[in-house]
């Protein structure tokens, strides 16, 4: 379960619709919402650019509703989002503050514009073109994928105790992906090759370049946010990527576009620090 690395698929879907002229990144997102509206707390509207950079000014939450343990508690995405509309605590564009709700509402907008469920849209427009046959946002897992699912464990009283599948379907665009490492490599190569893999294209080259470019930073001397990708500077190298966590899985995806290189790691444990140590060790070895 790559957790919030799933967001990169949501942002890729957003950029696909933007590329087709169906989604204006600077428009008030209320334009694209049907079942509820973002409260007019501030004069400035929340736009897709704000969602892409986690700058909508939402108060974010997760405890008690981001994960559910019972598949019977899975509800439609619009219903889940409407039930947990966050407060707007600062004007949009002021600061970047991580928002799972914001990414999930971006996925709902993808669904509303496309006329498909979010899961269907990603399947038809990203997973299938890239040949990602061992990946899905569907929960519970389809019968052909369920036997391949890794088990999460909790280390308790000196014993590794197996844990049940984590259902994130109610906020799927923010973290609901299940995927194999080989499939994730296909997705990474597609971005490194500016939108294409194996003769199939998921983004035009100009759109991919735009998606990888910085759109927000607190200070020009610091890394910031691309269109959904986090920017990192390690050993003088620009990295774009994303980390991800569920309760039992910890993941990191890092791309070095200048070197046509990507690194992906996902593992089961309670702590996620090793993925950062691995990336730093990799950079120290190959780009000291």
N, C-alpha and C positions, 0 to 999 in steps of 0.2 A: 504494500500500500504506500505509494509515494507521497501521500498527504498533499501538502500545498504545492508540490511540483505540478499537480493537476491544474493549477491556475494558468500555467503556460499554454495549456490546450484551450482554456477559455479565452485567453487573450489572443491566441492565434485565430480562433473562430471570430472574435470581434474584428480583427484586422482583415479577415476574409470579407466580411460584410461591408466594412469600410471601403475596401478595394473595389467592391461591386457597386458602390454608390448608394448602398442601402442604409448606412449608418454614419451619421455625422458625429465625429469625435468631440465637437464643440457644442453640440446641441444639448438642451436640458433633457436629462434622461427621463423625465416625466412624459416626454413626447412618446416614448416607446413602452410605457407601462400601462397596462389595462386594468388590473384588479385593485391597485392601490397607487397612491402618489407619495412622493417624498415631501415631507412637510416644508412649508415656506418659512422656515425659521430665520433665514438670512435673505437679503435681497438677491444675492448671487445664486444662480442655479447650480446644481451638481451636474457635471458633464461626464462623458465617458473618459475623457482625459484625466479627470479627477479619480475615477475608479481605477484606471490603469496605473496610476502612481500612488494609490492609497492616500490621496489628499482630499477626500470629500468632506472631511471634518466630522465623521461619524464617531460616536462613542461605540467601541466594539465590545462584543461579548461572545461567549461560547459555552460557558459552563451551564450544563443542564439542558442544552438543546442542540448543540452542534453534532454530537454523536448520539445515536440511540442503539440500544442493545437488542431490541425486539423489532424484527422486520414488519410486524403488524402496526408499528408506529410510524412507518414511512408514509408521508403525505405528499401531494403535488408541490412542486417547487414554489409556485406562486402563493400557495396557502401557507407554507412554512415561512416564507419571507414576510408576508403580510402580518403574521403573528408576532414577528420579532423586529419590527422597524426600529432602528436605533435612534437615539436622540442626536440631533445635530448640535455639536458642542463648540464648533469654531467655523468661521467662514471657509468655504472650499478653497483649496490652493494654498493654504497657509502653512501647514506642516504635513508631513507624511506620517500617518499612524495606521498600522496594519488593520485591514478590515476584511474579515471573511464574508461578512454580510454584503459588502460592496462588490466583491468578486462574484458572489452568488447571484446578485441582482443583475450583473453584467451577463451571466449565463441565461437568466430569464429573458433578458432583452434579445439575446441570440435566438432563443426559442420563439419569442413573439414575432420577430421580424421574419424568421424562416418558415414559420408555420409548422415546425416539427418540435418534438421534445428536445431538450438539450442533449440528452443521450443519443437520440437518433441523428441529430445534426453532426455531432462529433464523429460518430461512426461513419457517416456517408461522406464527410468532407475532410476528415483527417486520418482516422484509423484505417479505413479501407484503401484510400489512395496510397498510403505508406506501407500497406501489407502488415499492419499491426494486428495479427490474428490472435494474440494472447493478451489483449488489452480491452478494457471496457469500463464505462461509467455505470453500467447497470448493476443494481442491487435489488434482491440477492443476486449472486453471480449466476450467469447462464450455466446450464448443465455441462456444457463442453469445457468450461473453464474452472468450475468449482473444484475438481479433483487436483488441480495444479496449484491451488492457493497455499502459500506459505502460512505457517502457524505463528502467531505472536505469542510471546511468553512473558510472564511476570516472575521475577526472582523474589521469592518470599520465604523467609525462614530457612534459607539455604537450599531451596528447591525451585527449579524452573517449572512454573505451573502454566500449562497451555491456556490460552485465552480465546474467546469466541471472536468471530468476524465483527469488525467495526463498521456499522452502518452509518454512512455520511450522505445518503441519498437526499435527505431534506435540504442539504446545502451542497449538493454534488459538484457544482462548478468550482467550489472553493477547495475541494479536497477528496472527491469521491472516486478517483481513478484506481483501478487495479491493473498492473502491467508487469510484463517481464522485462528484464534488463535488455535483452536483444531488441525488443520492440522500442524501448526508450532510445536505443542507439539509432534506430531508423528516424525517429523524431528529431534527435539531435543533428544527425547528418543532414536532414532536410533543411534545418535552420542554418547549419554551416555552409550549405550549398545554396543559400539564399532562396529557399522555398521549394527546392525540388529534390526528389530521391527516386532512383530507379526509373527514370523516364516519366514520372508523375510529378505534378506541381501542385502544391497546396497554397503557395503565395507567389505572386509575381515578384521579380527581383527587386523592383523599386519599393514594394510594400515591405519585403523582408528587411531591406536596408533601413527603412523608416522605423520598423518595429524594433530594430536593434539599436537605434539611436537614442541618445539621452533626451528626455523630455522634461525632467524635473531634477533639481538639486537645490539644497539649502544654500550652497556656496560653490562658485565655479571651481574652487580648488579641491572639492570633494567629489567622490563618486556619488551618483544619484540613482534615478530610475530611468530605464528605457521604457518602451511601451509594454509594461508588464514584467520585463526582466529586471532583476536587481543588477546594479553595477558594483563590481568589487575591484580594488587595485591591490594586487599582491606581487611583490618583487618587480614592480614597474609594469606589470602586465594587466591589461584591461580584461576583466572577466564579466560575462553576463550569464545569469543563471537564476536559480531559485532553490531554496531548501524546502523540506517538507517533514512534518511530524504527524503521526497519529499517536495513540497511547502506547503502541508497541513497536512501531516501525519508524525509522529515521533515515532520511534520504537527502542527497545533494546532487544537483545537476549544475555543471559548470562548463561554459563554452569559452574558448579563446579564439575568437573569429580571426584574429591576425595570423594565427598558426594553423587554422583549419583543424582544431583539436577540441575534443570534449572529454569530460570525465563524469561518470555517473556511478553513484554508490547508494545502495539501500540495504539496511540490515535490521535485525531484530534485537532490541535491548531496551533498557529503560532510559539510557542516556545517549544524547546525540552528538557529543563532542568529537568523537573519533572521526566523523566525516570531515570536520574542519581541519583536524590534524592531518588527515590523509591528503587533502587538497594542498595544504601548506607544504607537506613533505614532498609531494609531487612537484610543486613549483620550485622548491629548493633544489631538487635533484635535476630537473630538466631546464629550468629557467632561473638559475641562481642570481 
